[in-house]
Amino acid sequence: MSTSKSIAWSIWVLASLFYAFQYILRVMPNLMLGDLMQQFHIDATIFGQFSGVYYLGYSLLHLPLGILLDRFGPRKVMTGCILLTVVGILPIIFAENWLYPVLGRFLLGIGSSAAILGTFKIIRMTFKEKSFTRMLSLSVTIGLMGAIYGGGPVSYLCSHVGYKVVVEIFALVGVLLALATYLIVPDMQGEPSKGIISDLKTVFTNSKVVAFCCFAGCMVGPLEGFADVWGSAFLEQVYGLSPSVAHYLPSMIFVGMCFGAPVLSMIAEKTGNYMACIIGAGSVMLIIFSALVLQMLNVREISISFVMIGICCSYQILAIYKASTYVPERVVGLTTAAANMIIMSFGYIFHSIIGYVVNGSGGPKVTHALIYGLSILPLGLSIGVFGFTLLVFQEKNAFRSVVWGAKT
């Protein structure tokens, strides 16, 4: 599609800002944990499920939103979804029944899904194919600034003006962002697929794509389980840190990911070995989280380790791109949406399991309960690293078979 450079960069910036905005809304429960549990009289299990409901909405609507983006373009779909995120956060301050914040969290997940999918769509329609991972990594860098400012600064605002006022502020920001998106983003509609069912079968019957995405999902716990919700409570209770420090430190994971997104993408592009980068990232996270759960780190080491974890969390960009190389070109866009959907759906699994274990072991105010709950993360990382290692050996064996067959 012919789009001027100025327009291309303008709509890319808007998409990236939407990505940042939804990240702030995603991490808000981490900062409002005590207030929400007190206001609605809920325990750790219910709160964990509430946090995880975001990922259900985020994941379940991935494919329908991807199809809508193809049919109607980013302008209408992204504008509507930004407004949906605003609707999703309002029950926190207006509802008395806990059911409505849960439904709102689900709507927030649906709306947020369009942020990354819209970014995928805009990059593919306005930039060259070879620039995809680079531009996506830059979008992630901008987006994760939202997660960083969803930590310390938002926590400061909550303590000084109250969490309800903070929610009202971000609701207003969301309305303004939706208006800017509708006015600035042009109608950009690609050719709708003529064989949606056939394309879906091509993606979801590809065992390599499905296995690849599931193993990538097993490694998503540090970002979607720890940094999003449980990190602050763990550091405050297990390591005895002050609330301000405990809220701030998990944001270092997002700082690391800001740097890691472009750096890890560049390393993978230069070496051409995406699998090695993914396995290496998973191994580093496994070592760090094992040490963290075993209480082997001090505050300074935790800060440095969280930056390293953030860099390694950028493996998701490589995983999404690598999964798209296993399918025909005509379904590459659908595969990126499906890959992100599968990976993100593991967020609900991690939140639910951690919440169940923590609550069953005594609750978030009990040290050993949080240790048991967060031990799920090294376990998931182990499965992911082992799975990717198996895939590497399978690919090497398949390559050797082809070469040997050609020689004979």
Protein Blocks (a to p, Z undefined) as FASTA:
>chain_A
ZZdfklmmmmmmmmmmmmmmmmmmmmmmmmmmmmmmmmnopafklmmmmmmmmmmmmmmm
mmmmmmmmmmnojmlmmmmmmmmmmmmmmmmmmpmbfklmmmmmmmmmmmmmmmmmmmmm
mmmmmmcfklmmmmmmmmmmmmmmmmmmmmmmmmmmmmmnopklmmmmmmmmmmmmmmmm
mmmmccddddddfblmlmmmmmmmmmklmmmmmmmmmmmmmmmmmmmmmmmmmmmmmnop
afklmmmmmmmmmmmmmmmmmmmmmmmmmnopaklmmmmmmmmmmmmmmmmmnopacfkl
mmmmmmmmmmmmmmmmmmmmmmmmmpcfklmmmmmmmmmmmmmmmmmmmmmmmmmmmmmn
npjkbmklmmmmmmmmmmmmmmmmmmmmmmmmmmmmmmmmmmmmmmZZ
